[in-house]
Amino acid sequence: MAASVGKRYVAPSGAEVIVTKGGPGDLSDGEVPLVLKEQAAADLRDGSGRSEPVVPLGKRFRSADGEIELLVIKAGVCDLRYNGVAMEVLQPKVLPSAD
């Protein structure tokens, strides 16, 4: 399933992301595919007992090839991957001061 811009995806732990730059590949939490928000169960529970890695609220992630970007809108335990490859956290842009 292609990751479309504006779509919200949910991990088994309840972590939620929104796609800000789309691509044709698949999003997953490790080996488990992320599901669209509309198709997710209301009471998601991650039964794996994991506590790491945590995706923090408001952080942006990008695939290694730069094809897709996500924004975390609900924090949780999630090993974000795109086509099986780990995604990297984008560093915020440094803006010039307004002195």
CNS distance restraints for C-alpha pairs under 8 A (distance, minus, plus):
assign (resid   1 and name CA) (resid  24 and name CA) 7.25 0.50 0.50
assign (resid   1 and name CA) (resid  25 and name CA) 6.81 0.50 0.50
assign (resid   1 and name CA) (resid  26 and name CA) 5.92 0.50 0.50
assign (resid   2 and name CA) (resid  22 and name CA) 7.72 0.50 0.50
assign (resid   2 and name CA) (resid  23 and name CA) 6.12 0.50 0.50
assign (resid   2 and name CA) (resid  24 and name CA) 4.28 0.50 0.50
assign (resid   2 and name CA) (resid  25 and name CA) 5.29 0.50 0.50
assign (resid   2 and name CA) (resid  26 and name CA) 6.10 0.50 0.50
assign (resid   3 and name CA) (resid   7 and name CA) 7.34 0.50 0.50
assign (resid   3 and name CA) (resid  19 and name CA) 6.91 0.50 0.50
assign (resid   3 and name CA) (resid  22 and name CA) 5.30 0.50 0.50
assign (resid   3 and name CA) (resid  23 and name CA) 5.44 0.50 0.50
assign (resid   3 and name CA) (resid  24 and name CA) 6.11 0.50 0.50
assign (resid   3 and name CA) (resid  25 and name CA) 6.45 0.50 0.50
assign (resid   3 and name CA) (resid  26 and name CA) 6.55 0.50 0.50
assign (resid   3 and name CA) (resid  27 and name CA) 7.08 0.50 0.50
assign (resid   3 and name CA) (resid  68 and name CA) 7.98 0.50 0.50
assign (resid   4 and name CA) (resid  19 and name CA) 6.52 0.50 0.50
assign (resid   4 and name CA) (resid  21 and name CA) 7.62 0.50 0.50
assign (resid   4 and name CA) (resid  22 and name CA) 4.81 0.50 0.50
assign (resid   4 and name CA) (resid  23 and name CA) 6.62 0.50 0.50
assign (resid   4 and name CA) (resid  24 and name CA) 8.00 0.50 0.50
assign (resid   5 and name CA) (resid  18 and name CA) 7.73 0.50 0.50
assign (resid   5 and name CA) (resid  19 and name CA) 4.94 0.50 0.50
assign (resid   5 and name CA) (resid  20 and name CA) 5.36 0.50 0.50
assign (resid   5 and name CA) (resid  21 and name CA) 5.56 0.50 0.50
assign (resid   5 and name CA) (resid  22 and name CA) 4.87 0.50 0.50
assign (resid   6 and name CA) (resid  18 and name CA) 6.05 0.50 0.50
assign (resid   6 and name CA) (resid  19 and name CA) 5.34 0.50 0.50
assign (resid   6 and name CA) (resid  20 and name CA) 6.22 0.50 0.50
assign (resid   7 and name CA) (resid  18 and name CA) 5.68 0.50 0.50
assign (resid   7 and name CA) (resid  19 and name CA) 5.74 0.50 0.50
assign (resid   7 and name CA) (resid  36 and name CA) 7.18 0.50 0.50
assign (resid   7 and name CA) (resid  37 and name CA) 7.98 0.50 0.50
assign (resid   8 and name CA) (resid  16 and name CA) 6.89 0.50 0.50
assign (resid   8 and name CA) (resid  17 and name CA) 5.67 0.50 0.50
assign (resid   8 and name CA) (resid  18 and name CA) 4.40 0.50 0.50
assign (resid   8 and name CA) (resid  19 and name CA) 6.63 0.50 0.50
assign (resid   8 and name CA) (resid  36 and name CA) 5.86 0.50 0.50
assign (resid   8 and name CA) (resid  37 and name CA) 5.45 0.50 0.50
assign (resid   9 and name CA) (resid  16 and name CA) 5.72 0.50 0.50
assign (resid   9 and name CA) (resid  17 and name CA) 5.40 0.50 0.50
assign (resid   9 and name CA) (resid  18 and name CA) 6.30 0.50 0.50
assign (resid   9 and name CA) (resid  34 and name CA) 5.87 0.50 0.50
assign (resid   9 and name CA) (resid  35 and name CA) 5.33 0.50 0.50
assign (resid   9 and name CA) (resid  36 and name CA) 4.46 0.50 0.50
assign (resid   9 and name CA) (resid  37 and name CA) 5.22 0.50 0.50
assign (resid  10 and name CA) (resid  14 and name CA) 5.90 0.50 0.50
assign (resid  10 and name CA) (resid  15 and name CA) 5.75 0.50 0.50
assign (resid  10 and name CA) (resid  16 and name CA) 4.52 0.50 0.50
assign (resid  10 and name CA) (resid  17 and name CA) 6.57 0.50 0.50
assign (resid  10 and name CA) (resid  34 and name CA) 5.53 0.50 0.50
assign (resid  10 and name CA) (resid  35 and name CA) 5.41 0.50 0.50
assign (resid  10 and name CA) (resid  36 and name CA) 6.21 0.50 0.50
assign (resid  10 and name CA) (resid  37 and name CA) 5.75 0.50 0.50
assign (resid  10 and name CA) (resid  40 and name CA) 6.89 0.50 0.50
assign (resid  11 and name CA) (resid  15 and name CA) 5.25 0.50 0.50
assign (resid  11 and name CA) (resid  16 and name CA) 6.38 0.50 0.50
assign (resid  11 and name CA) (resid  28 and name CA) 7.65 0.50 0.50
assign (resid  11 and name CA) (resid  29 and name CA) 6.25 0.50 0.50
assign (resid  11 and name CA) (resid  33 and name CA) 7.70 0.50 0.50
assign (resid  11 and name CA) (resid  34 and name CA) 5.09 0.50 0.50
assign (resid  11 and name CA) (resid  35 and name CA) 6.84 0.50 0.50
assign (resid  11 and name CA) (resid  78 and name CA) 6.63 0.50 0.50
assign (resid  12 and name CA) (resid  29 and name CA) 7.77 0.50 0.50
assign (resid  12 and name CA) (resid  32 and name CA) 7.97 0.50 0.50
assign (resid  12 and name CA) (resid  34 and name CA) 7.46 0.50 0.50
assign (resid  12 and name CA) (resid  44 and name CA) 5.90 0.50 0.50
assign (resid  12 and name CA) (resid  45 and name CA) 6.14 0.50 0.50
assign (resid  12 and name CA) (resid  46 and name CA) 5.20 0.50 0.50
assign (resid  13 and name CA) (resid  44 and name CA) 6.19 0.50 0.50
assign (resid  13 and name CA) (resid  45 and name CA) 5.37 0.50 0.50
assign (resid  13 and name CA) (resid  46 and name CA) 4.36 0.50 0.50
assign (resid  13 and name CA) (resid  76 and name CA) 6.23 0.50 0.50
assign (resid  13 and name CA) (resid  77 and name CA) 5.95 0.50 0.50
assign (resid  13 and name CA) (resid  78 and name CA) 7.05 0.50 0.50
assign (resid  14 and name CA) (resid  44 and name CA) 5.63 0.50 0.50
assign (resid  14 and name CA) (resid  45 and name CA) 6.93 0.50 0.50
assign (resid  14 and name CA) (resid  46 and name CA) 7.69 0.50 0.50
assign (resid  14 and name CA) (resid  74 and name CA) 7.61 0.50 0.50
assign (resid  14 and name CA) (resid  75 and name CA) 7.99 0.50 0.50
assign (resid  14 and name CA) (resid  76 and name CA) 6.37 0.50 0.50
assign (resid  15 and name CA) (resid  55 and name CA) 7.55 0.50 0.50
assign (resid  15 and name CA) (resid  72 and name CA) 7.72 0.50 0.50
assign (resid  15 and name CA) (resid  73 and name CA) 7.83 0.50 0.50
assign (resid  15 and name CA) (resid  74 and name CA) 5.19 0.50 0.50
assign (resid  15 and name CA) (resid  75 and name CA) 5.12 0.50 0.50
assign (resid  15 and name CA) (resid  76 and name CA) 4.31 0.50 0.50
assign (resid  15 and name CA) (resid  77 and name CA) 6.50 0.50 0.50
assign (resid  15 and name CA) (resid  78 and name CA) 6.72 0.50 0.50
assign (resid  16 and name CA) (resid  72 and name CA) 6.03 0.50 0.50
assign (resid  16 and name CA) (resid  73 and name CA) 5.58 0.50 0.50
assign (resid  16 and name CA) (resid  74 and name CA) 4.75 0.50 0.50
assign (resid  16 and name CA) (resid  75 and name CA) 6.78 0.50 0.50
assign (resid  16 and name CA) (resid  76 and name CA) 7.69 0.50 0.50
assign (resid  17 and name CA) (resid  70 and name CA) 6.16 0.50 0.50
assign (resid  17 and name CA) (resid  71 and name CA) 5.44 0.50 0.50
assign (resid  17 and name CA) (resid  72 and name CA) 4.38 0.50 0.50
assign (resid  17 and name CA) (resid  73 and name CA) 5.36 0.50 0.50
assign (resid  17 and name CA) (resid  74 and name CA) 6.85 0.50 0.50
assign (resid  18 and name CA) (resid  70 and name CA) 5.58 0.50 0.50
assign (resid  18 and name CA) (resid  71 and name CA) 5.35 0.50 0.50
assign (resid  18 and name CA) (resid  72 and name CA) 6.56 0.50 0.50
assign (resid  18 and name CA) (resid  73 and name CA) 6.86 0.50 0.50
assign (resid  19 and name CA) (resid  68 and name CA) 7.54 0.50 0.50
assign (resid  19 and name CA) (resid  69 and name CA) 6.09 0.50 0.50
assign (resid  19 and name CA) (resid  70 and name CA) 4.55 0.50 0.50
assign (resid  19 and name CA) (resid  71 and name CA) 6.53 0.50 0.50
assign (resid  20 and name CA) (resid  68 and name CA) 7.57 0.50 0.50
assign (resid  20 and name CA) (resid  69 and name CA) 5.47 0.50 0.50
assign (resid  20 and name CA) (resid  70 and name CA) 5.39 0.50 0.50
assign (resid  20 and name CA) (resid  71 and name CA) 6.77 0.50 0.50
assign (resid  21 and name CA) (resid  67 and name CA) 7.39 0.50 0.50
assign (resid  21 and name CA) (resid  68 and name CA) 4.97 0.50 0.50
assign (resid  21 and name CA) (resid  69 and name CA) 4.84 0.50 0.50
assign (resid  21 and name CA) (resid  70 and name CA) 6.98 0.50 0.50
assign (resid  22 and name CA) (resid  67 and name CA) 7.10 0.50 0.50
assign (resid  22 and name CA) (resid  68 and name CA) 5.06 0.50 0.50
assign (resid  22 and name CA) (resid  69 and name CA) 6.88 0.50 0.50
assign (resid  23 and name CA) (resid  67 and name CA) 5.91 0.50 0.50
assign (resid  23 and name CA) (resid  68 and name CA) 5.53 0.50 0.50
assign (resid  25 and name CA) (resid  82 and name CA) 6.54 0.50 0.50
assign (resid  25 and name CA) (resid  83 and name CA) 5.63 0.50 0.50
assign (resid  26 and name CA) (resid  33 and name CA) 7.40 0.50 0.50
assign (resid  26 and name CA) (resid  82 and name CA) 5.61 0.50 0.50
assign (resid  26 and name CA) (resid  83 and name CA) 5.16 0.50 0.50
assign (resid  26 and name CA) (resid  84 and name CA) 7.95 0.50 0.50
assign (resid  27 and name CA) (resid  33 and name CA) 6.04 0.50 0.50
assign (resid  27 and name CA) (resid  34 and name CA) 5.78 0.50 0.50
assign (resid  27 and name CA) (resid  80 and name CA) 7.21 0.50 0.50
assign (resid  27 and name CA) (resid  81 and name CA) 5.74 0.50 0.50
assign (resid  27 and name CA) (resid  82 and name CA) 4.74 0.50 0.50
assign (resid  27 and name CA) (resid  83 and name CA) 6.49 0.50 0.50
assign (resid  27 and name CA) (resid  84 and name CA) 7.92 0.50 0.50
assign (resid  28 and name CA) (resid  32 and name CA) 5.38 0.50 0.50
assign (resid  28 and name CA) (resid  33 and name CA) 4.05 0.50 0.50
assign (resid  28 and name CA) (resid  34 and name CA) 4.88 0.50 0.50
assign (resid  28 and name CA) (resid  79 and name CA) 7.64 0.50 0.50
assign (resid  28 and name CA) (resid  80 and name CA) 5.95 0.50 0.50
assign (resid  28 and name CA) (resid  81 and name CA) 5.14 0.50 0.50
assign (resid  28 and name CA) (resid  82 and name CA) 6.42 0.50 0.50
assign (resid  28 and name CA) (resid  83 and name CA) 7.71 0.50 0.50
assign (resid  28 and name CA) (resid  84 and name CA) 7.28 0.50 0.50
assign (resid  29 and name CA) (resid  33 and name CA) 6.10 0.50 0.50
assign (resid  29 and name CA) (resid  34 and name CA) 6.36 0.50 0.50
assign (resid  29 and name CA) (resid  78 and name CA) 5.45 0.50 0.50
assign (resid  29 and name CA) (resid  79 and name CA) 4.77 0.50 0.50
assign (resid  29 and name CA) (resid  80 and name CA) 5.04 0.50 0.50
assign (resid  29 and name CA) (resid  81 and name CA) 6.15 0.50 0.50
assign (resid  30 and name CA) (resid  78 and name CA) 7.61 0.50 0.50
assign (resid  30 and name CA) (resid  79 and name CA) 5.22 0.50 0.50
assign (resid  30 and name CA) (resid  80 and name CA) 6.57 0.50 0.50
assign (resid  30 and name CA) (resid  81 and name CA) 6.29 0.50 0.50
assign (resid  30 and name CA) (resid  84 and name CA) 7.32 0.50 0.50
assign (resid  31 and name CA) (resid  84 and name CA) 7.38 0.50 0.50
assign (resid  35 and name CA) (resid  39 and name CA) 6.46 0.50 0.50
assign (resid  35 and name CA) (resid  40 and name CA) 6.08 0.50 0.50
assign (resid  36 and name CA) (resid  40 and name CA) 6.28 0.50 0.50
assign (resid  40 and name CA) (resid  44 and name CA) 7.68 0.50 0.50
assign (resid  46 and name CA) (resid  50 and name CA) 7.84 0.50 0.50
assign (resid  50 and name CA) (resid  77 and name CA) 7.16 0.50 0.50
assign (resid  51 and name CA) (resid  77 and name CA) 6.28 0.50 0.50
assign (resid  52 and name CA) (resid  77 and name CA) 5.96 0.50 0.50
assign (resid  52 and name CA) (resid  78 and name CA) 7.47 0.50 0.50
assign (resid  53 and name CA) (resid  77 and name CA) 5.59 0.50 0.50
assign (resid  53 and name CA) (resid  78 and name CA) 5.89 0.50 0.50
assign (resid  53 and name CA) (resid  79 and name CA) 5.96 0.50 0.50
assign (resid  54 and name CA) (resid  75 and name CA) 7.16 0.50 0.50
assign (resid  54 and name CA) (resid  76 and name CA) 5.46 0.50 0.50
assign (resid  54 and name CA) (resid  77 and name CA) 4.27 0.50 0.50
assign (resid  54 and name CA) (resid  78 and name CA) 5.86 0.50 0.50
assign (resid  54 and name CA) (resid  79 and name CA) 7.69 0.50 0.50
assign (resid  55 and name CA) (resid  59 and name CA) 7.48 0.50 0.50
assign (resid  55 and name CA) (resid  72 and name CA) 7.08 0.50 0.50
assign (resid  55 and name CA) (resid  75 and name CA) 5.51 0.50 0.50
assign (resid  55 and name CA) (resid  76 and name CA) 5.62 0.50 0.50
assign (resid  55 and name CA) (resid  77 and name CA) 6.10 0.50 0.50
assign (resid  55 and name CA) (resid  78 and name CA) 6.11 0.50 0.50
assign (resid  55 and name CA) (resid  79 and name CA) 7.88 0.50 0.50
assign (resid  56 and name CA) (resid  72 and name CA) 6.81 0.50 0.50
assign (resid  56 and name CA) (resid  74 and name CA) 7.69 0.50 0.50
assign (resid  56 and name CA) (resid  75 and name CA) 4.87 0.50 0.50
assign (resid  56 and name CA) (resid  76 and name CA) 6.94 0.50 0.50
assign (resid  57 and name CA) (resid  72 and name CA) 5.26 0.50 0.50
assign (resid  57 and name CA) (resid  73 and name CA) 5.65 0.50 0.50
assign (resid  57 and name CA) (resid  74 and name CA) 5.58 0.50 0.50
assign (resid  57 and name CA) (resid  75 and name CA) 4.70 0.50 0.50
assign (resid  58 and name CA) (resid  71 and name CA) 6.29 0.50 0.50
assign (resid  58 and name CA) (resid  72 and name CA) 5.23 0.50 0.50
assign (resid  58 and name CA) (resid  73 and name CA) 6.08 0.50 0.50
assign (resid  59 and name CA) (resid  71 and name CA) 5.90 0.50 0.50
assign (resid  59 and name CA) (resid  72 and name CA) 5.60 0.50 0.50
assign (resid  59 and name CA) (resid  89 and name CA) 6.98 0.50 0.50
assign (resid  59 and name CA) (resid  90 and name CA) 7.39 0.50 0.50
assign (resid  60 and name CA) (resid  69 and name CA) 6.94 0.50 0.50
assign (resid  60 and name CA) (resid  70 and name CA) 5.50 0.50 0.50
assign (resid  60 and name CA) (resid  71 and name CA) 4.49 0.50 0.50
assign (resid  60 and name CA) (resid  72 and name CA) 6.37 0.50 0.50
assign (resid  60 and name CA) (resid  89 and name CA) 5.90 0.50 0.50
assign (resid  60 and name CA) (resid  90 and name CA) 5.45 0.50 0.50
assign (resid  60 and name CA) (resid  91 and name CA) 7.93 0.50 0.50
assign (resid  61 and name CA) (resid  69 and name CA) 5.57 0.50 0.50
assign (resid  61 and name CA) (resid  70 and name CA) 5.13 0.50 0.50
assign (resid  61 and name CA) (resid  71 and name CA) 6.47 0.50 0.50
assign (resid  61 and name CA) (resid  72 and name CA) 7.99 0.50 0.50
assign (resid  61 and name CA) (resid  87 and name CA) 6.09 0.50 0.50
assign (resid  61 and name CA) (resid  88 and name CA) 5.39 0.50 0.50
assign (resid  61 and name CA) (resid  89 and name CA) 4.47 0.50 0.50
assign (resid  61 and name CA) (resid  90 and name CA) 5.44 0.50 0.50
assign (resid  62 and name CA) (resid  66 and name CA) 5.90 0.50 0.50
assign (resid  62 and name CA) (resid  67 and name CA) 7.53 0.50 0.50
assign (resid  62 and name CA) (resid  68 and name CA) 5.76 0.50 0.50
assign (resid  62 and name CA) (resid  69 and name CA) 4.38 0.50 0.50
assign (resid  62 and name CA) (resid  70 and name CA) 6.46 0.50 0.50
assign (resid  62 and name CA) (resid  87 and name CA) 5.55 0.50 0.50
assign (resid  62 and name CA) (resid  88 and name CA) 5.44 0.50 0.50
assign (resid  62 and name CA) (resid  89 and name CA) 6.47 0.50 0.50
assign (resid  62 and name CA) (resid  90 and name CA) 6.47 0.50 0.50
assign (resid  63 and name CA) (resid  67 and name CA) 6.12 0.50 0.50
assign (resid  63 and name CA) (resid  68 and name CA) 5.57 0.50 0.50
assign (resid  63 and name CA) (resid  69 and name CA) 6.58 0.50 0.50
assign (resid  63 and name CA) (resid  81 and name CA) 7.59 0.50 0.50
assign (resid  63 and name CA) (resid  82 and name CA) 6.16 0.50 0.50
assign (resid  63 and name CA) (resid  85 and name CA) 7.55 0.50 0.50
assign (resid  63 and name CA) (resid  86 and name CA) 7.15 0.50 0.50
assign (resid  63 and name CA) (resid  87 and name CA) 4.62 0.50 0.50
assign (resid  63 and name CA) (resid  88 and name CA) 6.33 0.50 0.50
assign (resid  64 and name CA) (resid  85 and name CA) 7.26 0.50 0.50
assign (resid  64 and name CA) (resid  86 and name CA) 7.33 0.50 0.50
assign (resid  64 and name CA) (resid  87 and name CA) 6.05 0.50 0.50
assign (resid  64 and name CA) (resid  88 and name CA) 6.76 0.50 0.50
assign (resid  79 and name CA) (resid  86 and name CA) 7.29 0.50 0.50
assign (resid  80 and name CA) (resid  86 and name CA) 6.04 0.50 0.50
assign (resid  80 and name CA) (resid  87 and name CA) 5.79 0.50 0.50
assign (resid  81 and name CA) (resid  85 and name CA) 5.11 0.50 0.50
assign (resid  81 and name CA) (resid  86 and name CA) 4.38 0.50 0.50
assign (resid  81 and name CA) (resid  87 and name CA) 5.33 0.50 0.50
assign (resid  82 and name CA) (resid  86 and name CA) 6.53 0.50 0.50
assign (resid  82 and name CA) (resid  87 and name CA) 6.57 0.50 0.50
